[in-house]
Amino acid sequence: MGQDPLLRIRIVFDRGRMIGPGKAELLERIDRCGSIAAAGREMGMSYKRAWMLIETLNAMFKEPLVARMRGGSGGGGAALTDAGRKVLDLYRDFERDAAQAGAASLTVLQNLLSDIPDQK
């Protein structure tokens, strides 16, 4: 039967303070690219939107998750802080733990789905 179900988890701490797959992906891409702009471009979002998400994340936690370096002759950039790496790792661990704990239930749910033909 079709592909495995995809579990997408959003942790809502309170109004306006949440982390989910989009913010986690943005953090991962910033870590890889070294740039908020490049990470946002890869995700198809504007620099303004990416920066707003990072500002939200930085304000949510006791320590900022992303540090921005000012431009100069070599240009600017951004990097995850130790806190950013820890939050990202904890989020990904939570996703993995939830998927493992819920695997049996997801299988039962998937088996209850009706067959959907490839052509509609």
Buried (B, 14 or more C-beta within 10 A) or exposed (E): EEEEBEEEBEBEEEEEEBBBBEBBBBBBBBBEBBBBBBBBBBBEBEBEEBBEBBEBBBEBBEEBBBBBEEEEEEEEBBBBBEBBBBBBEEBEEEBEEEBEEEEEEBEEEEEEEEEEEEEE
